[in-house]
Amino acid sequence: MENKNNPKTIRAWAFFDWANSAYNLVITSTIFPAYYVAVTKNPANGDRVNFFGHSFINTALSNYAYAFAYLVMALLLPILSSIADYRGNKKNFMKAFTWMGAAACICLFWFDKSNVSFGIICSAVAAIGYSGGFVFYNSYLPQIATVDMQDKVSAKGFTYGYVGSVILQIICLVFVLQPKWFGINGGTAAQISFLLVGLWWAGFSQIPFTVLPKGEPNGKGNKYGILKGGFIELGQVWKKVMHMPLLKRFLPAFFFYSMGVQTIMLVAAGFGAKVLNMPTSGLIEIILIIQLVAIGGATLMSYLSGIFGNIKVLAGVVVIWIGACVGAYFITTIPQFYGLAIVVGLIMGGIQSLSRSTYSKYLPQDIPDTASYFSFYDVTEKLAIVGGMASFAFIEEFTGSMRNSALALCGFFILGLLLLISLLATEKKLRKNSDFSGV
């Protein structure tokens, strides 16, 4: 793609984050978890629910559902993204996943305690739509920004996402906190929020869909067919990644610390509702604080990376994440949870933004399309979510405490930290032997 660093294109790209981050905030982080815990809460039977004939702890079931959704995407994305590169139609895949996710959120309008299985299925489909669209969105980064601008542009995308999602969250907050103004009850207010997310997601996505190019094909003809051509492209990209010394070392580090990061983001509201008995209004306030602080966090990490380098900053942030997990195990009061939320918000935006731009910098900058390359990044993240969520749910069911699950996440962060330190050593070695300047 020509004309990188075009302000109009970058703004349009960032609006995709504005659109779909509403799902991430309202559905995965605040109103849906609180609503789900409320409609499935039954202390008489240990908060257990039935799902197609099987009994689960309510929060463990929702975590297993997210793990399954991301496992599906981890299996599908390498194939779909390689086909997108081969055909040059990644924007069509972006659209398909967006409509899938938005429709699932709209369907949650009909979810209540009488149809828990329906709500779980819709939440899983929405997760598939969100994660599927994001891989193709991420793959545009090296196409729209030069290497020196990718940290800044990546941070801009996350900032748009945080701002847009907070705006819709405030709108939903009015319905949830003052349902009597609209002649409805609290449950209906939550259901209306799910409907608004679907409409917001689908509506604002039209901005990037209008401006962003559809992609450029990498395939040399159609003699292999769509599926075979996609697998051939995937194999070629895999071989190239294995010959990139920094990229193949960064991905394992990213995998392990993402197991902790992504899991904490998905379970935070459920943790507050169940462990600390926080009301829905308090949970929304907590997540709003995280989102607002994350805006500054993404910008701060972009600035620090220019001084210390991406990997050093990432390592420092992972150390703070370890402390956050330990803090989650020991907190007993709501004010302590607020304090922890501020810390998590600061490091959440920074680690997501900087991870994406670091991976983008490690990629070849002269390839016409990057969906297949970014599939490895996104599949790594999806598998991390699968492992993290499944571990969190299993430990909760085995020990009966979400606190133990939170503490266990420290192990993933420690492994990620050790791998980042190893990556720093590799960078240093390459810097001595070549003109490589690091990231």
C-alpha positions, -999 to 999 in steps of 0.1 A, spaced: 0 0 0 13 34 -10 12 66 10 19 53 45 13 76 75 -18 91 58 -38 108 86 -72 99 71 -63 63 67 -49 60 102 -80 77 117 -103 53 98 -82 23 110 -84 35 146 -122 37 144 -123 0 140 -110 -2 176 -135 25 186 -163 3 172 -154 -32 185 -139 -22 219 -174 -15 230 -179 -52 230 -147 -58 250 -158 -33 277 -196 -39 280 -198 -76 271 -166 -91 284 -156 -67 312 -186 -51 329 -224 -54 323 -225 -89 309 -204 -105 336 -223 -88 363 -257 -96 347 -246 -132 341 -235 -137 378 -268 -121 390 -291 -143 369 -271 -175 376 -264 -169 413 -278 -197 436 -258 -201 468 -280 -231 477 -263 -252 451 -229 -235 450 -238 -212 421 -239 -242 397 -256 -241 364 -266 -267 338 -253 -265 303 -266 -292 280 -269 -317 308 -236 -309 325 -232 -290 358 -206 -262 362 -198 -234 386 -214 -203 369 -182 -183 364 -162 -214 354 -187 -221 327 -184 -187 312 -146 -189 313 -147 -223 296 -170 -208 269 -145 -180 262 -116 -206 261 -136 -227 235 -143 -196 214 -107 -186 212 -96 -222 205 -119 -222 175 -103 -190 163 -68 -203 169 -76 -232 146 -94 -211 119 -73 -179 117 -42 -193 101 -63 -208 73 -85 -177 69 -57 -152 70 -35 -171 45 -65 -172 22 -70 -135 27 -34 -129 17 -36 -153 -12 -68 -136 -25 -62 -100 -12 -96 -98 4 -89 -94 41 -114 -66 44 -142 -90 35 -131 -112 64 -131 -82 87 -167 -74 77 -179 -110 81 -165 -114 116 -178 -79 126 -213 -87 115 -212 -121 133 -200 -105 165 -225 -76 164 -254 -99 156 -245 -121 186 -245 -91 209 -279 -80 196 -292 -116 203 -281 -112 239 -310 -88 243 -332 -120 248 -309 -137 273 -323 -142 308 -322 -168 336 -346 -191 317 -321 -196 288 -286 -196 302 -273 -219 275 -285 -195 248 -266 -166 266 -234 -186 268 -236 -196 231 -242 -159 221 -213 -147 242 -190 -173 227 -201 -163 191 -195 -127 199 -160 -135 211 -153 -153 179 -165 -123 159 -144 -99 180 -112 -119 178 -117 -128 141 -120 -92 131 -91 -81 151 -65 -102 133 -73 -86 100 -74 -51 117 -40 -57 132 -25 -68 99 -31 -33 84 -6 -17 108 26 -22 88 7 -12 57 -5 22 69 25 33 90 63 33 86 84 16 112 92 48 131 55 56 134 41 21 143 44 25 181 25 58 179 -1 46 155 -7 14 175 -12 35 206 -36 57 187 -57 26 178 -60 15 215 -67 51 225 -96 54 201 -108 20 214 -107 31 250 -124 65 243 -152 50 222 -159 22 246 -161 45 275 -186 68 257 -209 38 251 -203 25 286 -215 58 301 -246 56 279 -253 21 292 -245 32 327 -275 56 326 -298 27 318 -283 4 344 -283 29 373 -315 47 365 -338 21 348 -369 38 364 -363 68 342 -371 46 312 -398 25 328 -378 -7 329 -361 -29 355 -324 -36 360 -324 -68 339 -340 -51 309 -314 -22 312 -286 -47 309 -303 -64 279 -307 -30 262 -270 -24 268 -262 -56 248 -284 -44 220 -266 -10 219 -232 -27 217 -242 -46 186 -256 -15 169 -225 6 179 -201 -21 167 -218 -26 134 -224 11 128 -189 26 135 -172 -2 117 -185 13 85 -159 41 87 -128 18 83 -147 -4 59 -152 26 36 -116 40 38 -93 10 42 -81 -9 11 -93 -44 6 -57 -58 5 -34 -69 -22 -31 -106 -33 2 -124 -26 -8 -155 -47 7 -160 -81 -24 -172 -99 -52 -195 -88 -39 -229 -99 -40 -243 -64 -75 -233 -55 -86 -212 -25 -80 -237 3 -49 -253 -10 -35 -219 -19 -42 -207 16 -23 -237 31 6 -232 8 8 -195 18 6 -205 55 35 -229 51 56 -204 33 51 -178 60 58 -203 88 92 -211 72 100 -174 70 90 -168 106 113 -196 117 142 -179 101 136 -145 119 156 -148 151 139 -121 170 103 -128 158 105 -165 167 118 -155 202 93 -128 208 62 -150 201 68 -174 230 74 -145 254 42 -129 241 23 -161 245 31 -166 282 26 -130 294 -6 -128 273 -20 -159 292 -20 -136 323 -29 -103 307 -59 -115 286 -72 -137 314 -72 -109 339 -90 -86 315 -117 -112 309 -123 -123 346 -118 -89 364 -155 -81 366 -165 -116 376 -138 -116 403 -152 -83 418 -188 -95 416 -182 -129 432 -152 -124 456 -160 -89 468 -197 -89 462 -195 -56 443 -227 -42 428 -230 -37 391 -226 1 394 -193 -4 413 -180 -28 387 -188 -4 359 -169 23 378 -139 0 382 -137 -9 345 -142 28 335 -113 37 357 -92 10 340 -102 22 305 -95 58 313 -61 51 329 -53 28 300 -55 57 275 -26 73 294 -8 40 298 -7 33 260 7 68 254 32 65 282 45 32 271 49 45 235 70 74 249 91 52 272 98 27 243 114 56 224 138 61 253 145 26 266 135 3 237 103 -18 234 116 -50 250 130 -33 281 97 -15 287 77 -47 281 99 -65 307 93 -38 332 55 -39 326 55 -77 331 71 -72 365 43 -49 375 17 -75 363 33 -101 386 27 -77 415 -9 -71 404 -16 -109 405 -2 -111 440 -23 -81 450 -55 -97 436 -49 -127 459 -47 -106 491 -72 -78 485 -102 -80 508 -119 -45 504 -135 -26 476 -111 4 480 -82 -20 475 -98 -32 444 -101 3 431 -64 8 437 -55 -24 419 -77 -12 390 -56 19 385 -24 -1 383 -40 -27 359 -53 1 337 -19 18 334 -2 -14 324 -30 -29 303 -31 -3 276 7 -2 275 14 -39 271 -12 -44 244 -2 -15 223 35 -21 226 32 -58 220 15 -52 187 39 -25 175 69 -46 185 57 -76 165 50 -53 135 85 -39 137 100 -74 135 81 -81 103 95 -75 68 84 -40 59 82 -45 21 56 -73 18 23 -63 0 0 -79 26 5 -91 62 -26 -110 72 -8 -143 73 21 -129 93 -3 -114 118 -22 -146 120 8 -161 140 6 -131 164 -32 -134 168 -32 -172 171 -5 -169 197 -28 -145 216 -58 -167 212 -40 -198 224 -28 -178 254 -64 -169 262 -74 -206 258 -47 -217 282 -52 -188 306 -90 -190 308 -90 -229 310 -64 -228 338 -83 -201 357 -116 -220 355 -100 -253 364 -82 -240 394 -114 -223 406 -134 -255 403 -106 -276 419 -99 -252 449 -132 -234 451 -115 -200 450 -109 -174 423 -81 -160 445 -60 -191 439 -66 -188 401 -54 -152 402 -22 -161 421 -15 -190 397 -13 -164 368 20 -152 383 37 -183 368 28 -173 333 41 -138 337 74 -151 352 79 -174 322 72 -144 298 96 -122 317 124 -148 314 118 -151 277 119 -113 273 152 -112 290 165 -139 266 152 -118 237 171 -88 250 203 -109 250 196 -119 214 190 -83 203 223 -73 220 242 -100 201 226 -91 168 234 -54 174 271 -63 178 272 -84 146 252 -62 123 236 -29 117 205 -39 136 195 -12 161 168 -29 181 132 -19 187 
